Amino acid sequence: MTEKPEFLEPDVVLFMHDQALREYGGTQGIKSEDLLHSALARPENRWHYAESEAPDMATLAAAYAYGIARNHPFNDANKRTAWNCCVLFLRLNGVYIQASASEAVEIMVALASGVLEEKNFAQWLNQKRILS
């Protein structure tokens, strides 16, 4: 069995959200704790209930990004928090990606708006993966 990934703790996600607000501005606060908990449970559920082999790190990172961006649990900075949590999760698990700021904005807008599916975002993350 593949080693269990290091998942993000809720307090880390809240810190990431606060950092995004400090850096770029926006309205503070959580719109729905239930939506936040649902978003944060998404990657762990993918891990624990995989039907065959364990999902790769990009799939789990995409679950974080999709959950936060689509659930919209915060009053503001959902896409920024989703992106930062996605990248942090990958780094914590030894995976690094290279994407420009404009690429990140474009892909997160597409993911949040439903133009891009979660599985396609995971494929994009794998394409952006660099050797560490």
N, C-alpha and C positions, 0 to 999 in steps of 0.2 A: 504494500500500500504506500502511496505517496505521502510524504510528510505533510502534516497539517499546516496550512499557511498561518501567518500571523495576521489576524484580522484587526480592524481598527476599533478601538474602544470609543464609546459615545463621547466621552470628555475630549478626546483628541479631535473628533469631528467638530465639536462645538468650538474648540480652539481654532481650528482651521477656518471655520465660518467667521469667527471674530477677527481673525487676521485679514481675511478678504475684505471685511467691512472697513477695518482700519486703513488698509492700503488703498482701496478704491471708493469707499463711501457706500452709503445705502442705509436702509431702514433696519434697525436691530430687531431681534426677537424671533422666536419660533412660532410659526403659524399653527402647527399641529405636531405635538409630540408623537401621536400615533403614526402619522405619516413619516416622521423621522425614524422611529423604531422599525417601521416596515421597510424603509429604504436600507437601513443598516443590517437588517436580518437577511436581506436578499442574497448577498454573496455566501453567507454561511449556510443558508438553505440550499443553494446551488451545490456547495461542497458536500454537505451531509446526505443529500438525497439524489446524488448523481446516479443515473441508471446503469452506467457501465463503468468506464474509467473516470477518475477524478478530473474535474475541469481544470484547464490550464490557468495560469495567473492572469492572463489577459481577459479571459472569460469572467473571472471573479472581479477584476478591476472594473470591467464594463458593467457588472451588476451594481457596483457602488455608484458609478457615474449615472447609470440609467435610473436607479432608484431615487437618488437625490434630485437629479434634474427633472424627472417626470413627476415624482410625488410632490415636489415643490413645498417641502416642510418649513422653510424659512420665509420670513417676510421679504427678504432680498438676498442676493448673492448665491442663489441656488446653483447656477451653472458654474460659477467660480469655485464654490465649495465642492461641487461634484468632480470637477477636473482635478483640483488639488488633492482630494481624497483618493481618486483613482491613481494619480502619480505616486502619492505617498505609499499606498498599499503595494504598488509594484516595487518601489524601492525597498520597502521593508522586507520584501520577499525575494530580493536579489535580481530584480528585473528593471532595466532602464530603457527609457524611450527617448527619442529625439524628435521634437516637433516644435515648430516656431509658434510664437504667441498667436499669430494670425491663423495658423492651422488649428490651434487649440480652440480659439473662439469659434471658427467656422464649424468645426466638428461638434462642439458642444451645443451650438444653436440648432444644428440639424438633429442631434439626439434629443434635446429638450422639446423640440417642436414635433417630433414624431416622424420627421422625414427620414431619419436614419434609425434602423433597428439595432437593438442591443447586440445581436450576434455580428452584425456588420461593423459595429464599433469595436468589438473584440478583435475582429480580423484586422482592422486598421491599426489597433494597438500592436498586434503582432508584427505588422509590416514596419512599424516605427521602432521596433525593438533594436537595441544596439548591444553589442557584447560588452560586458563589464570587465 
